[in-house]
């Protein structure tokens, strides 16, 4: 295997290639790209029912949530660091999506009534407190964050991961796995609070206010 950029490997996976995520020094497991490329599920719809527009989808991937919101008449913008994901969001779904980092320039700061952090995106860059503080800066007064977490009892931890496919592997990068039980302290440190939690189809979610 040779070394490749994570975004390049992720782009191949979005094009249909198999990809695995490996914990440094640990096991590898398949990345659930097919779910991200597919239609929204009943669990996704239950989250979107709570999303008051305009909505900012952080780490939007191929854009299924942004497209589903648009179909409901809810204005939404997706942002993702992967150019391949943003291209798919635009081409496949006609979604409004922006290539970039949530820590960089994001248009409309202060207008967003809701931000989505789904599909594990609460773990971006391995620092959920910093991430939530940044999202809070972008929200309108009274805005909410709808986040997906790990199940109750799952330990919150920061790890280093790398992507692997049949040819290449990436360098390692930090990621956080946030369990539901650890979320209140993380939210409080970011100036937010857990307003509600629920589960659907084996997935766990929280609304932060």
N, C-alpha and C positions, 0 to 999 in steps of 0.2 A: 504494500500500500504506500501511496505517496501523500504528502501533505497538501491539503486544499483548503480554500476559504469556506467557512460554514455556510455562507450565503450561496456559494456555488453548489454545494452538496444539497442544500435545501431546495434549490431550483431544480435540480435533477429529480428529486423526490416528487415535486409538484408536477413534473412532466411524466410521472408514472414509474420511476425507478424505485426499487426497495431501499430503505434507509433505516439505520439503527442508531439509537442513542446509547452511549456508554458512559457510565460513571467512572471517573478516573480510578483505576485500580480495581474496578468492579465489573459486574456483568453488563451485557448489552441487551437492549430490548427494542422491539420495532416501534417506530414512531407512527402514530395513528393518522397519517396524512389523508387516507381515504375518507375519514370522517370530516376533515376540514374541506375536502373537495366536494363532498356530497351536499345534499340539501339540509336545511336546518331540521333538527329533531324536535320532538315534543318537549324535551328538557330545555332546548334553546328557546323555543317559543314561549315557555313559561317565564324565562328571564326577560325576553323582549316585551312581554306584556307589561313589565314594570318600567320600561325605558321611555321617559318623556323626552321628546326632542327639543332642541337638536342634540344628537348623540355623537360622541367621539368613541370610536372603536379602536382601542389601543392594541396593536399587534393583530391587525384585522386579517392577516393571511390572505387566502383567495377570495375573501369578501362575502361569505355567505350571510353573515349577520347584517352587514350594511345593506345588502340586496333585499333581505327579508324586511328590514325596517322601511326601506324605500317603497316596497310593495304595500306596506301599511299606510303610506303617506307620511312617515316620520322622517324628517331630514336627518341625515347621518353622514359622517365622514370617517373613513378608515385611514389609519396610518400604520405603516409597516416598514421595517428596515430592509426587507427583501424586495429588490426590483422585480423579480419573477412573480412574487405573490401579488404585488400591486398591479402588474400587467394582467395577470389572470383575473383579478377582481374587476378590472375595467373591461376586459374583452369578453369574459364569460358572463358576467352579471350586469355590466353597465354601471357598476358601483362607483361612487365617488371615493377615490382613494389617493393617498399621498405617500410617496416614498420618503422616509426620513425617520429620525429618532424622536421618541417622545420627549427626550431631554434637549432636543434642538428647537428650532422654530416651529411652532404649531399655530396655524391661523385661527383667529377667533378666540383668543384667550379671554376668558371671562364670560363667554356666551353659552358654554356647553351646560345643558341641564343634567346630562347623564354621561358617564364614561363607562365603557365596558372593559373588563379585564378577565376574559374568558379563556378556556383551553389552556390553562396553566400560566397565562401571561402575568399573573401576579408575581411570578418569579423572575421577570426580566432583569437582567444584569445582577441578579443575586442580592438585591437590596430592596425588599418590599417597602420599607419605611420611606426611603428616598423616592421610590416610584410613586407611592401614594401622595407624598408631599407635592411632587411635581404635578400629578393629576389634579390635586386640590387647587393648585394655582390656576389651572385652566378652567375650573368649573365656575358657573354662575353662582351667586348667592343662593343657598338652599339646594344646590345640586347634589346628586348622589352618584355613588360608584356601585356598579353591579359586578361582583367578582366571583370567580370560581375558585374553590379551595379544595384541599384534601379532606378526607373523611374525618369525623371526630375520632380522637385517639391517635391520629397520625402526627408524628413529631415534626415540628417546623425545623428545617435545616437548610443550610447553604452548601451546595456541592459544586464540583467542577465536572462539566460534561464535555463530550466530543461527539460529533456526528461521524458515521461510517457508512459507506456503501460498498459495492463489490470491488471498487477500484481504489478509493481514496479514504482518508480520514482527515478530520479538521484538527486544529489545535484546540486546547481546552478553553472553556469559557464558564464563568460563574452563573449559577441559577439557584433560585430559592424554591423549595417545596414548602408551601404554607398549609399547615393543618388548620382545620376549623377552630380548634381549641386555642391555638396561638394567635388567632386573628385579632381579638379585642385589644391586646397589648400593642400589636403592630399598628392598628388603626389609631389608637390613642396617641402613640408617638408621632403620628402623621397629622394630628389635629382632626381626626375623624372618630366616629363611633359606629359600632355595629347596631344597626336599627332592626335587622331581621335576618334570619337564616332559614334555609329550607333545602330539601333534597328532592331529586327527581331522577328516576331511571338510574340510580346508583351514583349520581353525581351530586356534589354539594355546592351551595351558593350562599352568598351573603350580600345584603344591601348595606352600604356604608353611607352615613349622612354627615 
